[in-house]
């Protein structure tokens, strides 16, 4: 897992879903933590929305603006999987071999995207950020994550993925990385407890 060949995919985190997604606010908080890491480590981010005419744009609380040009594109879709032609073209253009998935819903768009990515030529690793995904029904989440894990997807927490990307404590970016991890400690703990306190993850 290297920063130069990694791409973050953020799926359908639209404000319209706020009232129906299990622990939605925690998913947004973890997503923003991952976007901070993307900015620090210069990892590109591609975003999808699901049918914006009906469901509206990405939640304004998701801090895409801070990414600058690292936010490569937001693409609307009606397919449940994120692997629409435009996203596939960006994956190929960027030379991506590792994908990190975040967003909603765990058992629909995230699951279908992950299963398709596992089979995709050129993509060698697919990660799902466990504390940055959710579904309308809480019980769907661990079942979907378990299915992805069995298919070969690596299901890890935001902190685990962050440290995998950081790799070395000797790098000049580690001080800022440590600050992000330290300052998000409380929200990370809250997200984990809220999302998985009653699950078998």
N, C-alpha and C positions, 0 to 999 in steps of 0.2 A: 504494500500500500504506500504509494508515494504521492505527494501533493501535485506533482506535475502531470500526472495521468489520472487524477481523480476529478469527478464531477458530482456536485450535489444536485439532486432532483427534488424539488418541492412540489407536492401534489395537492392542488385544489383547496388550499387553506383559505376559504372564502368566508367573509363575515356572516353571510346568510346561514352558515352552518353552526354559528356560535351557540344557539339555544338547543341544538339537538345532539351535538357531539359530546360524548363522555369526556369530562375534564378538558374541554376545549382550550381554556385559558392556559393550562399547563403545557399543552402542545405548542401553543404560540410562544410561550416563554422559552421552552427548550429550542424551538426553531430559531429564535433570535440569538440564543447562545451559539448555535451552530453557524449562523450567519456571521457572527463576530469572528469565529474561528476561520471561516472561509475568507473573510477580509484579511485577517492577519497572515494566513498561509497562502493567500493568492489562489484560492480554489474557485473556479467558475461555478455559477449557480444558474440552473434553468428551472423555470417555474411553469406550471400549467394551471389553468382554470377549467372548471367544468361548466360549459354552457352559460357564459356570462350574461347572456340576454335574460335568462331566468334567475340565475343565482348570484349575479353581481361579481365585482372584481375581487382580487386578493384582499384580505383583511388589511386595512391601513396600519394596524398594530404590528404587522410583520415588517421588519425594518429592511426592506429591499433597497431603499434609497442610499443607505450607508455603503452599499457594495460598489457603487459607481459602475464601471465597465465590467466588473466581475459578474454582475447580473446580466447575463448574456441575452436572455429573452423571456418574456411571458407569452405563452401560446395557449389559445383557447382550444378546447376539444369537446367532442361528444362521446368519443370512445372512452371506455373506462380505463384501459391501460394508458399510461403516459407515452407509450412507444408509437406515437403517430409519426408520419414521415418527417416532419420538421424537427422533432426531437432526435430521431435517428440520424438525421443529417448532421446535427450539431455534435452528437456523440462521435461520429466519424471524423468530422472536421477538427475536433479538439484532440483527437488521438486518445480518447478515453479508454482506460482498461478497468478502472474501478468506479463503481457507482455507489453513492450514499443516498438512500431514500428517506424522505420525511413527508408527513402530511396525512391526508385522510382519503377514503376510509381504509382502515387496516385490512379488512376482509374483502374489499372490492378493488379499488384502484391500486392500492399499494401491493396487494397480493398478485393481481394480474400483471402489473408492471414487473415485479420481482421475478415471477415465474418466466416471463418472456425474456427478461435480461439474462437469466441463467443460461438460456439456450442461444443467446446472441453471440455470433462470431466476433472476436476481438475484445469482448468484455470478460475478464478473468475473475473478477470478484464483485459481489453485490452485497452491500451492507444495508441493514435497516436500523434506524435509530429508534430503539424501543420506547424511549421516553419522548419521542417527537411524532408518534403516530397514535391514532385512536379511531373509534367507530361510534356510531349512534348507540349501540348496545355494548356495554362493557364486556360481556361474555364473549363477544366476537373476537376481541383483540388477542388473547392468548391462543385461541384456536388458530387464527390466521398466522400468528408469529410461529407457532409450532409447525404448521404446514410449510411455511417458507424455509424454516430451519431444516426440515427434512428434505427439501428440494436442493439444499446446498447454499442457501442464503445465510450470511452471518448476521445474527441478531444480537446487537450489543447496545450498551448505553451511550449517551452523548459523551460522557467523560472517557469511556474506553476508546471510542472512535477518535476523540480528540487527541489522546495520548498516542494512539497508533500513527496518526498523521504527524504529530510533533516529533516523535522518535527520539530526539536527542535533547538532553538538558543543557548541552553546551552551545546550542544555536543562539544567535542573537535575538531571536523572536521568543525565546523561552520565558523571559521576564514578563512580557506582555501576555503570553499564553497563561502563565501562572496567575496573573491578575484576573483574567477572564474566569478561570476556573474557581479562584478564591471568591470573587464577587458574585458568582452565580451559584455558590454552594447551597445557599438556603432554598433558592428556587428549584435547583436540581433535586434536592432531597424531597421537597414538597411534591414535585412532579412524580417522582418515583413512588412515593407513598400513596399518592392519590390514584395513580394509574394501575399500580400493581400490588397494593396491600392485600387484596383478596384473591390474587391469581396465583397460578402455579408456574409462572414464567421462570 
